Amino acid sequence: MPDNTDNLLLIASLYEHIPPAVFVFVLGACVGSFLNVVIYRLPNNMRLLVPPSSCPSCKHRLRFFRENIPILGWVAIRGKCRYCKAPVSIEYPVIEMITALLFLTCYALCYWVPMSTPFLGEIFGSWWHDNGVIRTLPMFLSLLTLVAGLLAMTVIDARTFTIPIQIPVFMTIVAFVAAIVQPHLNMRHVPEQLWPYPLISWTWAGAAFGGMIGVFISTVLLKLGLFKYSFADYEEYIKGDEILAVYPHARREMMKELLFVIPILVGFIIGWMAFYESGVPALAVQGIAGSVLGYLVGGAFVWGIRIFGSLAFGKEAMGLGDVHLLAGVGAVVGWWDPILIFFIAPFSGILWAGFSVLFEKMGKQCKEIPYGPHLAVATLVVVFASPVVHRFWAVAMPGVQMPTAEKLQSIHVGVDLTYGEKQGLMPITPHVVGYDKVKQDVSLVCGNKSSDMEKGHA
């Protein structure tokens, strides 16, 4: 009898998840096809949507139902242009397949793999499993944008040592929109996990909003010409077919970037002081504030190393594209994971250096790659190997709780809080230090309901 029950559960699971999984895989392949366009056109300063895709050799326009079908199109033409017989790089179907598999992996780990499964079921947490794909669609689309953007930036950066700003900016916009829309869906809030990334109090929400206002002010001043673009004359030092140049004025250019940072720092400090110890905002505010803070923290870590490293050594320490990359990642995953990513990325660089030495001893030269791909690898490690990261943290930092496991306060343990009309009256709070103060805030807002909950769990 138990075997029959298990079989029925397996069949039910297949019926439930195979159709959306197939859809997500096909969506990933189509997005991968678009990424091929992005990877080819953005570094060449070409428009993405026009002209339509064509053969680079004979310029013949590709037809969707023949040459342009993701993955299968390359197989159908056997890797050669149908008209001029010029070889078509296998990179195209590889990018499409990798994107499709990444999308499918995200779906499987978020919704399909049971939470009881060791390691795999622990990666994304109960919030995704309990709410399902429809209720978490904004955040899921943000996650898919993250993996697609990382793939495109990795390929472009490894090839050209540049990261087109359009990609991380698009990631950031999608993350902000998802954080705004998600709280308005009819979600189920369970004690195990409240939100995909750490939430924050009014103090840090004010700091995040103030810092973001500073970003807008600095950007406007930059567009108006009151602030100057750094490294504007960089291409004058590039010779021939070189990708990188030896730029002699790095310290001078850092002064321009420090000037850009000043309004951001001022806005961050003013926002922090204006909302200092102001309690805990509603979930709708915490969601977008956590995303904005992640954007600022991710960018600040890399930008700080870039500025002070360049001032110290007289040459560009890190690329500005790396700043935008980790800022966009922070907008998707919140403020804590970029810190982990920043410190894990050097290990990826060390591994690559080790493999390079090994390949050189074997008589094969390994291409030097910039730091962006290492940040992308570290991001995938933090996102898709979170149980390993958590266990390593527990060993390295015993007794120090990571702020990634968002849980409700203990007065709500065991209570299934379903998002509804009462959300506007009751701020749902993350598990943070200062429990007594948060408890008072909840009691003041909820009145006797909070006391009734406490009695029920005494």
N, C-alpha and C positions, 0 to 999 in steps of 0.2 A: 504493500500500500504506500509506504513512503516513497518508493521508487516511482510509482505512478504519479504521485503528487509532484515530485521533482521534475518529472518529464513534462507535466502540464504547465508548471511554472516556467520551464525553459521555453516551451512552445509559445506561451503567452508573451514572454519577453521578446522572442523573435518577431512575433506579429506586431508588437508594440514599437520596436526600435529599428527593425530593418528598413521600412519605408523612409523614415526621416534620415537614417544613416546613409542610405543610397542618395537621397537628395543632397545631404551635406557633402558627400564625396563628389558628386557632379558639380555642385556649387564651387567646391575647392578647385576642381579642374578648370572651370571657367575663369575663376579668379586668377589661377596660375597662368592661364593664357593671357590675361590682361597684364599680369606681372611681367611677362616676357616683353610686352610693349613698353612698360614702364622702364624696365632694365635697359632696353635698347635706346629709347627716345630721350628720357630725361637727361642722361649725361651729355647728349648731343643737342640739348636745347630745342628739341622738337615738340610739337603739340601732340598730346596723347590721343585725342579722338579723331583728328583728321590729319592727313589723309588716311583712308582705310588701309589695312594691312596689305603689303605687297611683297613680292620677291625682291630682295636687295640687289640681285644680279640683273634680272630682266625687267623689273618694275611691274610685272603682271599682277593685277589685283587678285588676292586670294579669295576664293569662294567659301562661304561658311560650311556648307553641307559636303564639302570635299576636303580642301586643304586645311581649313581653319577649325575643324572639330578638335577640341582638346584631346591630347594623347593619341586618339585613334587616327587623326588626320596625318600625323607624321608617319604612322605605320602604313596607312593607305598609300601614301606616295613613296614609300620605301626610302625615306630620307633624302629624296631628290626633288627638285622643282619639276612640276609636271610639264613645264613648257621649255625651259632652257637646260634642264637636267643638272643644274648647279646643286652641289650638296647643301642640305639643310642641317644645321647643327643639331645634334642630339640633345643639346641643352634645353631646347624648347619643350619636348615631352617630359624631360627630367624635372624641370621646374613645375610643370603642370601636375605631375604625379606627386612630387613632394608636397605641394600645396594641398592637393586633395587628401593625402594621407594625414597631414597636419590637422586639417579641418575634421576629418573622421576621428582622429585621436582625441581632439577636444570634445567632440560630441560623446564619444564612448566614455571618457573619463568623467565628464560632467553629469551624464544622465544614465548611461547604460550599465557600466560596471557596478555591481552592488557594493555598498559601503563596507560590507563584511569581508570583501576581498582584500587580503593583505597587500599593503603598499598601494596598489592601483586604486582601491576604493577609498584611500585616505587622502588622495591628492587634492581634490577640489572641495570636499566637505559636504555637509548635509544641506546647506542652503540650495545648492544646485539640484540635488536629488529630490528634495521634498517639494520644490516648486515646479520642476519640469521646464522644458524648453520654452513653452509659450510664456510663462510668467517671468522667465529670466531672459527673454529674447534680447533686450537692449544690451545687457552685460555680455551675453554670449556673442553678439555681433562685435562688441568691443574686443573680446578675446580673439575672435577670428581675425579682426583687423590687426591686432598686435602681431600674431604669428606671420601673417602675410607681409606686413610691413617689415618685420625683422628679416625675412627671407630676401625681400627686394633690396633692402639696405645692405645686407651682407654681401650679396653678389656685386652690387654696384661699387661698394667701398673696396672690396678686395680687388676689383678690376681697375678702378680709377683713383682710389685714395680720396674719394669725396662722397658725401652723403647729401643728395638733393633734399633741401629743407622741406619740400612739398610733402614728402612721405611722413616724417614725424609730425608735421603740422596736421595732416589729415588724421593720423592716429589720435592726436590730442583732441581734435574737434569731435571725433566719434566717441571718445571716452567721456568728454564733458556732456555731450548730448545724452549718452546712455545713463550717466549718473543723475541727470535731471529727470529723465523719463521713468527710470526704473522704480522709484518710490511711489509712483502714481498707479502702478499695476497692483492687482489684488493678490499680494504675496502672503505666504504663510511664514511667520517668524517663529522659529523653534529655539529652545534654549541653547542648543549645541552651536549654532552659528547664525549670526544676525545679518551679516553683509559679507561680500567676497573679500573686502580689504578692511584694514583697521579704521574705525571711525574716531572722531575727535570732538573735543569740547568746544564751547564758544570761543575760548581763548585762542586756540589754534585755528579755528575756522575764521576768526577775525583776521589773524595774521596771514592766512592763506589768501583771503579775499583782498586784503590790503596789498600783499605782494603782487597779486595778479593785476590789480589796478596799476601798480608801478610798471609792470611789463607793458601794459597798453600805453602808458604815458611815454615810456622810453621808445617804444616802437613808433609812435606818432612823431616824436621829436626826431627820430632817425629818418623817417619818410620825408619830413619837412626840411631836412638838411641841417638841423641844429646840432644833431649828433652825427658823427662821421662813421662810415663803414670801416671796420678794421681790415687790413690786408687788401685794400682796394687795388693796389698796384702789384699784387703778388705775381700775376701772369707775366709781368715785364721781366721777371727773374728766371722764368722757365726757358730753357734752351732746347731747341729741336723737338724731339719726341719724348722728352722727359715728362714724368708725371708730377714729380715733386721738385721744388726749387730750394736752394739755400737762401733763405730770406734774412737779411742782415738787420732788420729794424723791428724785431719781435717785441722788445721792451717798449718801444714807442707806441706800437699798436695796442698793447695791453692797457695803456692809459685811456684809449678810446673805449675799450670794453669796460674798464672800471667806471667810467663816466656813465655808461649805459646801465650799470648795475645799481648805481646810487639811488634812483627813484624806486627800484624794487626793494632795496633794503629799508628805505625810509617808509614805504608803504607797509612792509611786513611788520616793522616795529610799531608803527602807529596803530595798525589793526590789532596787534597783540595787546597793546596797552589799553585800547578802547574797550576790548571785550574781556579783560583779565578777570578770571574767576566769575564769569557770568553764567555758569551752569552748563547745561547740555541742551543743544538745539534739537529740533525735531529731525526725524530720519531723513527727510527730504533735503534739509540743509547739510546734515552730516555727510550725505552721499556725495554731493557736488564739492563740498569743502574738502573731503578726503581726497578726491581726485585732483583738485587744484593744488593741495599741499603736496601730493605725490609728484606732480609736474614740477613744482618749485624745488623740492628736495632732490629729485633726480637730476635736474639741470644744475643745481648749486654744487653738488659734489664734484662733477666733472669740470664745471666752469672754474671752481676754486683751484683745482689742480692745474688747469690750463693757464690761468692768470698768474698764479704765484710760481708755478714751474717755469713759465716763460720769462718772468721777471728775474728769476734766480739764475737761469742758464743762458739767457739771451737768445733762445730759439723757441719756436712754437712747440710747447710741451704736448698738447693734445689738440685734435681738430675740433673746430666749433660744431661740426656735424655730430660728433660724439655727445656734445652737450644736448643738442636737440633730440638725439636718439634716446638717451636715458630719461630726458624730461618727458618724452612721449610715452615711454614705458611706464614711468611713474604715474602718469595720468590714468593709465589703464589699471595698474595693480596697486595703487595707493602709495603712501609715503614710506613704508617700512621696507618693502622688497627692493627698491633701488639701492638702499644702503647695503643689503646683502649682495646684490648684483655687483656693486662697485668693488667690494672686497673679494668676490669670487672670480671676477674677470681676469685678474693677473695670473691666476692659476691656469686659466686657458692659454694665456700667452706663454707661460713657462712650458706647458705641455707641447705647444706648437714649436717652441724653440728646441725642445728635446727631440721631437720628431725630425726637425730640420737637420740637426747635427747627425742623427742616425741615417737619414737619407743621403747626406753628403758623404758619409763614410762608405755608403753603398754605391757612390758614384753618381748620385742623382741630386740635382740642385732643387731645393725647395723654395718656392716664391715667398718673399716677405709680404706679410699682410698687415694692414693697419689695425688700430685698436677697436674699431667698430664691430667687426665680427666677433671679437672676444667678449664684448659687452652683450652681443646677441646670444652667444653660447651660454653665458652666465645667466641671462634672462630665462632661457629655456630650462636650465638646471633648476633655478629657483621656482619656476612655475610648475614644471612637470616632474620634478624630483623633490617636492616640498617635504615629504616624510623623512627623506635622508637628511635634508637641511635641518629639519626640526630636531632630529635625533643627534646630529652632530652638535647643534647648539646646546642641547641638554647636557652633553658630555663636556663641551668646552666652557659653558657658562652655567654650572649647576646652581639651581635656586633662582635664576633670573628668567622670568617668563617672557617669551617672545610675544609682541603685541599683534601677531597675525591671527591668533585663534580668537575670533570675536564671539563672545558669549554674553548673554544677558546677565544682569545682576542676580545675586543669589536669591533675592526675594521673589524672582520669577522662575526659579528652577522648576521644571516639570510642567510649566504652563505653556500651552500652545497658543501663542498670540497671533491671531490672524489679522493681517492688515485690513483695515476697514475705516468707517467714518470716525471712529474714536482716535485714530492715529494723530489727528491734529491736536488733540487734547492731552495726549500722553507721550512725552519724549522717551523713546526706547534708547537705552544707554548701553555703550560697550563696557566690557570688563576692563576697567582702568583703575589706577591707584586713586586714593581719595574716596573710598567707598562710602564713608559716612556722609560726606557732603553730597554725593550723587543721590544717596538714599533720601536725604532731606529734600532735594530738588524734586524727586519723584513723588514723595509724600505730599509736598505742597501742591503739585499739579493734580495728582490723582485723588487726593483726599482720603476718604475712608477705604476706597478700593485697595490702595496699597496696603493698608493695615490688615484688611481681610486676607490678602494674599500671604502676609507674614504669618498670620494665625494659622492659615491652612498648612504652612510648611514648618511650623514650630516643632 
